[in-house]
Each structure stands twice: as structure tokens, then as C-alpha cells.
Amino acid sequence: MALKKGKIFYSMGEVAEMFDVNTSLIRFWCDSFDLLTPRRNSRGHRVFTVADIDSLKIIYRLVKDKGMTLDGAQRQIKDNREGIRRDTEIVEKLMNIRSMLMEIRQELSDDATTTSTYSNLDLFSAEDLEPSLPPPSLHVDTQIPLFDVIIEEETELPKESSDQIL
């Protein structure tokens, strides 16, 4: 629901496009809610100001987002117009923040895919890295790497001894 800078009046089609609804629904809401008072141009077509669009945001939030009936929305507006207006502004700001965060997330994921193809290890050759690694620990009797011996010993436990451990 983006408003164009410097524009004073919006046509029925532009407003319907902002809210992604049919023009007939906007027309129906204009007839149903006293809150909406669009002007008419020289041809007799409804034109909406920014204040009218703000009122439509309130109605849209109550009817479409919250699922209220028209009567319920009218009562809610009559009882607490400023509270609803404030809540609508807060929701709109939060949605803008959410969209900005989603854009940042997308940019970061795009950057991560381009930089993740290179690792720090690609800067060194294999010969440069091998001498710096310590030799594996060997079992004293078998001269097999110690890690392999430990795994073999665990798999060769007799059934009785494994039951006693539990």
C-alpha cells in the first residue's frame, strides 16, 4: 500500500489496487462506513485523499485481517477510533520493518552463497598443511591408530559384560 509522493487525490482504481480488492468493495465500504467521505471530481467519480486511504486501512484491517463483520467494525470504530488508528499505524510500521529485514536477509544469503564457495584452506596447498598436522597416536602393541583400536574394542565386547554395564 504505497502512496505516491506529492499526489493529493487517488482514483478508485488506484485505491483498489493498493488494497488488492475490487473497486466494488471500495464503493460498498464508502456507502457502509461514515468514516469514509471521498470527494467527487468534475466527472462525478470518487477521488480519495490520504486521510480517506488511512480510513480504508482501518476498515481493511478490521474486516479483512481480523475477520469482523461490518456491524462489528462500525461499532469498534465508533467506540475506539484513535486506538484502532494507532494499532493500524503500528501494524503498518511493523510490516515495513519486516519487509526491510527480509530484504537484508536475502542480500546476506546472496552474499553468503558467493563467498562460501571459497574457504580459507583454498589459500594453502596440501603440502603446506600436512607438515603442521601431528601424527596420529598409535596403540603400543598393535601400532594401529588409537582411535581405530577404541572403536574395535567397543564392538567386540561380550554380551554379558555389556549387560552388566547397563
Backbone as CSV, one residue per row, in Angstrom:
resi,resn,N_x,N_y,N_z,CA_x,CA_y,CA_z,C_x,C_y,C_z
1,MET,0.840,-1.176,0.000,0.000,0.000,0.000,0.890,1.246,0.000
2,ALA,1.493,1.480,-1.112,2.415,2.593,-1.210,1.716,3.803,-1.818
3,LEU,1.868,4.924,-1.141,1.319,6.179,-1.650,2.391,6.878,-2.482
4,LYS,1.952,7.590,-3.507,2.890,8.324,-4.350,3.128,9.699,-3.748
5,LYS,4.394,10.100,-3.700,4.729,11.399,-3.112,4.195,12.531,-3.971
6,GLY,3.653,13.527,-3.304,3.177,14.720,-3.980,1.788,14.591,-4.584
7,LYS,1.209,13.424,-4.519,-0.116,13.235,-5.096,-1.171,13.518,-4.037
8,ILE,-2.201,14.280,-4.406,-3.234,14.683,-3.452,-4.437,13.755,-3.527
9,PHE,-4.872,13.418,-4.739,-6.060,12.606,-4.926,-5.710,11.305,-5.653
10,TYR,-6.379,10.251,-5.248,-6.196,8.934,-5.849,-7.531,8.459,-6.404
11,SER,-7.477,7.833,-7.555,-8.717,7.343,-8.177,-9.163,6.046,-7.496
12,MET,-10.384,5.644,-7.806,-10.946,4.423,-7.245,-10.087,3.220,-7.646
13,GLY,-9.650,3.161,-8.878,-8.823,2.051,-9.343,-7.481,1.991,-8.626
14,GLU,-6.867,3.140,-8.403,-5.592,3.161,-7.688,-5.748,2.669,-6.251
15,VAL,-6.821,3.087,-5.610,-7.067,2.672,-4.223,-7.352,1.174,-4.166
16,ALA,-8.151,0.683,-5.094,-8.459,-0.750,-5.128,-7.185,-1.562,-5.367
17,GLU,-6.304,-1.054,-6.200,-5.037,-1.728,-6.460,-4.136,-1.718,-5.219
18,MET,-4.153,-0.632,-4.464,-3.357,-0.549,-3.232,-3.746,-1.637,-2.246
19,PHE,-5.050,-1.897,-2.138,-5.550,-2.860,-1.170,-5.752,-4.249,-1.786
20,ASP,-5.527,-4.366,-3.087,-5.695,-5.621,-3.808,-7.123,-6.176,-3.634
21,VAL,-8.096,-5.295,-3.846,-9.510,-5.665,-3.790,-10.207,-5.096,-5.028
22,ASN,-11.446,-5.503,-5.233,-12.231,-4.965,-6.346,-12.707,-3.550,-6.024
23,THR,-12.942,-2.781,-7.066,-13.458,-1.417,-6.870,-14.853,-1.452,-6.260
24,SER,-15.597,-2.517,-6.534,-16.947,-2.609,-5.966,-16.903,-2.713,-4.441
25,LEU,-15.886,-3.368,-3.906,-15.759,-3.469,-2.449,-15.444,-2.101,-1.846
26,ILE,-14.585,-1.335,-2.492,-14.272,0.023,-2.008,-15.543,0.872,-2.049
27,ARG,-16.288,0.770,-3.135,-17.532,1.516,-3.264,-18.525,1.112,-2.167
28,PHE,-18.626,-0.173,-1.889,-19.522,-0.673,-0.847,-19.106,-0.149,0.529
29,TRP,-17.807,-0.161,0.814,-17.327,0.355,2.090,-17.609,1.851,2.212
30,CYS,-17.508,2.578,1.103,-17.805,4.027,1.139,-19.265,4.269,1.526
31,ASP,-20.147,3.411,1.038,-21.563,3.555,1.368,-21.874,3.054,2.780
32,SER,-21.097,2.102,3.293,-21.394,1.478,4.586,-20.797,2.220,5.778
33,PHE,-19.679,2.881,5.611,-18.981,3.496,6.732,-19.032,5.020,6.630
34,ASP,-19.450,5.653,7.712,-19.462,7.119,7.757,-18.059,7.687,7.835
35,LEU,-17.124,6.861,8.218,-15.727,7.259,8.335,-15.146,7.680,6.980
36,LEU,-15.642,7.071,5.917,-15.160,7.366,4.563,-16.010,8.445,3.908
37,THR,-15.357,9.500,3.481,-16.069,10.572,2.767,-15.245,11.029,1.571
38,PRO,-15.139,10.162,0.545,-14.362,10.583,-0.621,-15.068,11.708,-1.376
39,ARG,-14.279,12.575,-1.963,-14.846,13.656,-2.785,-15.151,13.119,-4.167
40,ARG,-15.833,13.948,-4.927,-16.111,13.582,-6.319,-15.465,14.621,-7.224
41,ASN,-14.907,14.147,-8.323,-14.291,15.088,-9.269,-15.354,15.665,-10.207
42,SER,-14.936,16.426,-11.183,-15.889,17.092,-12.085,-16.705,16.086,-12.899
43,ARG,-16.210,14.907,-13.091,-16.944,13.874,-13.818,-17.861,13.063,-12.915
44,GLY,-17.781,13.291,-11.606,-18.622,12.564,-10.658,-17.985,11.304,-10.098
45,HIS,-16.721,11.075,-10.440,-16.017,9.891,-9.933,-15.466,10.169,-8.540
46,ARG,-15.452,9.139,-7.706,-14.888,9.285,-6.359,-13.375,9.432,-6.447
47,VAL,-12.856,10.376,-5.679,-11.408,10.533,-5.540,-11.091,10.525,-4.051
48,PHE,-9.985,9.888,-3.696,-9.633,9.658,-2.303,-8.400,10.462,-1.906
49,THR,-8.449,11.024,-0.725,-7.302,11.726,-0.161,-6.503,10.744,0.696
50,VAL,-5.378,11.199,1.209,-4.554,10.365,2.077,-5.329,9.995,3.347
51,ALA,-6.134,10.942,3.861,-6.948,10.663,5.048,-7.974,9.569,4.757
52,ASP,-8.572,9.593,3.562,-9.514,8.537,3.187,-8.818,7.183,3.100
53,ILE,-7.610,7.182,2.578,-6.856,5.932,2.456,-6.490,5.403,3.844
54,ASP,-6.148,6.307,4.774,-5.887,5.883,6.153,-7.138,5.253,6.773
55,SER,-8.303,5.839,6.498,-9.552,5.266,6.995,-9.815,3.902,6.372
56,LEU,-9.496,3.762,5.093,-9.655,2.472,4.432,-8.710,1.423,5.030
57,LYS,-7.526,1.843,5.443,-6.595,0.905,6.089,-7.199,0.361,7.376
58,ILE,-7.859,1.233,8.119,-8.501,0.806,9.360,-9.611,-0.197,9.059
59,ILE,-10.442,0.135,8.095,-11.556,-0.756,7.736,-11.023,-2.085,7.210
60,TYR,-10.020,-2.021,6.362,-9.431,-3.236,5.798,-8.883,-4.133,6.902
61,ARG,-8.181,-3.529,7.853,-7.598,-4.303,8.953,-8.687,-4.987,9.786
62,LEU,-9.743,-4.246,10.073,-10.804,-4.828,10.900,-11.587,-5.911,10.161
63,VAL,-11.933,-5.631,8.908,-12.808,-6.549,8.172,-12.024,-7.714,7.563
64,LYS,-10.947,-7.428,6.881,-10.208,-8.478,6.175,-9.223,-9.205,7.080
65,ASP,-8.403,-8.469,7.826,-7.368,-9.108,8.642,-7.937,-9.747,9.906
66,LYS,-8.795,-9.017,10.614,-9.354,-9.543,11.861,-10.621,-10.360,11.641
67,GLY,-11.258,-10.237,10.478,-12.439,-11.036,10.162,-13.721,-10.538,10.820
68,MET,-13.802,-9.268,11.142,-15.010,-8.713,11.770,-16.113,-8.527,10.735
69,THR,-17.324,-8.520,11.222,-18.450,-8.176,10.356,-18.464,-6.662,10.179
70,LEU,-19.249,-6.185,9.232,-19.326,-4.736,9.013,-19.902,-4.032,10.239
71,ASP,-20.924,-4.629,10.846,-21.511,-4.032,12.050,-20.496,-3.995,13.190
72,GLY,-19.765,-5.077,13.366,-18.749,-5.127,14.414,-17.651,-4.109,14.185
73,ALA,-17.234,-3.974,12.938,-16.198,-2.994,12.609,-16.708,-1.573,12.840
74,GLN,-17.973,-1.303,12.478,-18.543,0.036,12.709,-18.602,0.356,14.195
75,ARG,-19.012,-0.621,15.008,-19.061,-0.393,16.460,-17.661,-0.156,17.025
76,GLN,-16.706,-0.948,16.565,-15.330,-0.803,17.041,-14.781,0.574,16.686
77,ILE,-15.043,1.042,15.489,-14.572,2.368,15.063,-15.257,3.454,15.883
78,LYS,-16.546,3.292,16.121,-17.297,4.288,16.892,-16.793,4.362,18.334
79,ASP,-16.492,3.206,18.937,-16.071,3.174,20.335,-14.618,3.602,20.544
80,ASN,-13.734,3.232,19.633,-12.309,3.441,19.878,-11.565,3.776,18.590
81,ARG,-11.914,4.852,17.963,-11.323,5.216,16.681,-9.828,5.490,16.796
82,GLU,-9.411,6.245,17.803,-7.990,6.590,17.929,-7.136,5.375,18.275
83,GLY,-7.650,4.499,19.112,-6.913,3.284,19.448,-6.715,2.393,18.235
84,ILE,-7.752,2.281,17.432,-7.659,1.469,16.214,-6.710,2.111,15.215
85,ARG,-6.761,3.437,15.103,-5.867,4.146,14.192,-4.408,3.926,14.613
86,ARG,-4.158,4.007,15.924,-2.799,3.797,16.439,-2.341,2.361,16.164
87,ASP,-3.223,1.394,16.430,-2.878,-0.008,16.185,-2.586,-0.263,14.705
88,THR,-3.363,0.350,13.843,-3.160,0.185,12.405,-1.818,0.768,11.980
89,GLU,-1.457,1.922,12.516,-0.159,2.522,12.201,0.987,1.643,12.694
90,ILE,0.824,1.077,13.878,1.867,0.206,14.426,2.031,-1.038,13.559
91,VAL,0.929,-1.642,13.163,0.993,-2.833,12.314,1.662,-2.501,10.989
92,GLU,1.323,-1.356,10.419,1.925,-0.954,9.147,3.432,-0.748,9.290
93,LYS,3.857,-0.107,10.378,5.296,0.095,10.613,6.003,-1.238,10.799
94,LEU,5.389,-2.148,11.535,5.990,-3.462,11.739,6.098,-4.242,10.427
95,MET,5.102,-4.110,9.573,5.164,-4.776,8.271,6.286,-4.193,7.408
96,ASN,6.487,-2.873,7.483,7.589,-2.248,6.751,8.933,-2.736,7.274
97,ILE,9.049,-2.828,8.596,10.293,-3.324,9.195,10.529,-4.770,8.774
98,ARG,9.464,-5.561,8.768,9.588,-6.963,8.362,10.068,-7.080,6.916
99,SER,9.517,-6.262,6.046,9.935,-6.338,4.641,11.392,-5.899,4.482
100,MET,11.814,-4.887,5.251,13.216,-4.466,5.199,14.129,-5.587,5.692
101,LEU,13.743,-6.258,6.765,14.545,-7.359,7.300,14.608,-8.526,6.314
102,MET,13.503,-8.783,5.628,13.502,-9.850,4.626,14.442,-9.514,3.469
103,GLU,14.491,-8.242,3.072,15.415,-7.817,2.018,16.861,-7.989,2.473
104,ILE,17.150,-7.597,3.718,18.502,-7.743,4.252,18.881,-9.211,4.313
105,ARG,17.949,-10.040,4.747,18.197,-11.480,4.822,18.517,-12.038,3.444
106,GLN,17.770,-11.599,2.446,18.007,-12.068,1.077,19.381,-11.627,0.590
107,GLU,19.751,-10.365,0.856,21.062,-9.862,0.450,22.174,-10.646,1.134
108,LEU,22.000,-10.934,2.420,23.019,-11.687,3.145,23.140,-13.113,2.619
109,SER,22.030,-13.730,2.292,22.101,-15.090,1.755,22.728,-15.083,0.364
110,ASP,22.472,-14.044,-0.423,23.116,-13.931,-1.734,24.621,-13.769,-1.577
111,ASP,25.051,-12.933,-0.608,26.471,-12.728,-0.353,27.117,-13.994,0.181
112,ALA,26.399,-14.724,1.022,26.947,-15.944,1.615,27.176,-17.011,0.557
113,THR,26.310,-17.101,-0.437,26.493,-18.122,-1.467,27.686,-17.796,-2.348
114,THR,27.966,-16.529,-2.562,29.121,-16.193,-3.392,30.417,-16.349,-2.623
115,THR,30.426,-16.078,-1.319,31.666,-16.184,-0.553,31.886,-17.576,0.006
116,SER,30.846,-18.399,0.126,31.019,-19.726,0.710,31.707,-20.687,-0.249
117,THR,31.816,-20.364,-1.512,32.495,-21.243,-2.445,33.998,-21.218,-2.224
118,TYR,34.497,-20.210,-1.538,35.909,-20.112,-1.219,36.086,-20.336,0.268
119,SER,37.071,-21.159,0.627,37.359,-21.343,2.046,38.772,-20.860,2.317
120,ASN,39.089,-20.704,3.570,40.425,-20.269,3.945,41.472,-21.300,3.579
121,LEU,41.087,-22.577,3.514,42.032,-23.624,3.176,42.435,-23.573,1.711
122,ASP,41.610,-22.960,0.874,41.945,-22.857,-0.541,43.158,-21.969,-0.773
123,LEU,43.543,-21.196,0.209,44.686,-20.303,0.070,46.007,-21.048,0.214
124,PHE,45.986,-22.268,0.770,47.190,-23.030,1.012,47.150,-24.319,0.209
125,SER,48.320,-24.801,-0.160,48.379,-26.082,-0.850,48.379,-27.202,0.173
126,ALA,48.135,-28.423,-0.266,48.082,-29.568,0.633,49.446,-29.819,1.275
127,GLU,50.528,-29.585,0.548,51.878,-29.792,1.087,52.166,-28.835,2.236
128,ASP,51.613,-27.611,2.161,51.828,-26.639,3.225,51.110,-27.042,4.501
129,LEU,49.982,-27.715,4.387,49.169,-28.066,5.547,49.610,-29.361,6.219
130,GLU,50.081,-30.362,5.466,50.399,-31.678,6.024,51.492,-31.652,7.087
131,PRO,52.599,-30.944,6.920,53.635,-30.977,7.962,53.162,-30.397,9.296
132,SER,52.175,-29.533,9.286,51.734,-28.926,10.524,50.805,-29.839,11.324
133,LEU,50.320,-30.929,10.735,49.444,-31.851,11.445,50.276,-32.847,12.242
134,PRO,49.913,-33.089,13.501,50.670,-34.071,14.287,50.338,-35.481,13.808
135,PRO,51.260,-36.409,13.960,50.977,-37.787,13.552,49.944,-38.393,14.485
136,PRO,49.153,-39.343,13.995,48.116,-39.931,14.855,48.750,-40.767,15.967
137,SER,48.060,-40.847,17.109,48.528,-41.666,18.223,48.337,-43.135,17.868
138,LEU,49.370,-43.946,18.148,49.324,-45.364,17.807,49.207,-46.196,19.069
139,HIS,48.523,-47.324,18.947,48.416,-48.272,20.051,49.787,-48.880,20.280
140,VAL,50.161,-49.096,21.522,51.510,-49.542,21.865,51.813,-50.925,21.293
141,ASP,50.882,-51.856,21.378,51.141,-53.233,20.948,50.951,-53.422,19.453
142,THR,49.848,-52.874,18.897,49.489,-53.181,17.508,49.968,-52.143,16.509
143,GLN,50.368,-50.996,16.974,50.798,-49.888,16.115,49.690,-49.449,15.150
144,ILE,48.419,-49.673,15.550,47.247,-49.208,14.802,46.837,-47.876,15.421
145,PRO,46.363,-46.945,14.625,45.930,-45.670,15.225,44.972,-45.915,16.381
146,LEU,45.159,-45.178,17.459,44.449,-45.398,18.706,42.942,-45.295,18.542
147,PHE,42.480,-44.370,17.736,41.046,-44.191,17.537,40.430,-45.454,16.973
148,ASP,41.077,-46.101,16.021,40.556,-47.329,15.437,40.495,-48.448,16.464
149,VAL,41.483,-48.540,17.347,41.515,-49.580,18.365,40.358,-49.408,19.331
150,ILE,40.085,-48.188,19.724,38.991,-47.927,20.654,37.666,-48.350,20.051
151,ILE,37.439,-48.051,18.808,36.194,-48.436,18.148,36.084,-49.947,18.060
152,GLU,37.192,-50.632,17.716,37.159,-52.078,17.621,36.878,-52.703,18.974
153,GLU,37.479,-52.175,20.027,37.259,-52.740,21.350,35.807,-52.584,21.783
154,GLU,35.179,-51.491,21.439,33.782,-51.300,21.819,32.865,-52.279,21.092
155,THR,33.168,-52.599,19.870,32.308,-53.507,19.116,32.534,-54.956,19.514
156,GLU,33.671,-55.296,20.122,33.989,-56.666,20.464,33.632,-57.025,21.898
157,LEU,32.893,-56.203,22.613,32.528,-56.505,23.988,31.619,-57.722,24.018
158,PRO,31.857,-58.626,24.962,30.953,-59.771,25.084,29.591,-59.321,25.581
159,LYS,28.587,-60.082,25.267,27.222,-59.704,25.600,27.019,-59.591,27.100
160,GLU,27.615,-60.504,27.906,27.423,-60.464,29.341,27.987,-59.195,29.948
161,SER,29.138,-58.762,29.475,29.759,-57.586,30.066,28.972,-56.324,29.699
162,SER,28.373,-56.273,28.509,27.587,-55.108,28.143,26.294,-55.046,28.950
163,ASP,25.728,-56.202,29.329,24.541,-56.215,30.166,24.863,-55.761,31.571
164,GLN,26.045,-56.108,32.058,26.438,-55.704,33.403,26.664,-54.206,33.496
165,ILE,27.093,-53.599,32.446,27.350,-52.149,32.431,26.045,-51.396,32.582
166,LEU,24.999,-51.880,31.926,23.714,-51.191,31.975,23.115,-51.342,33.327
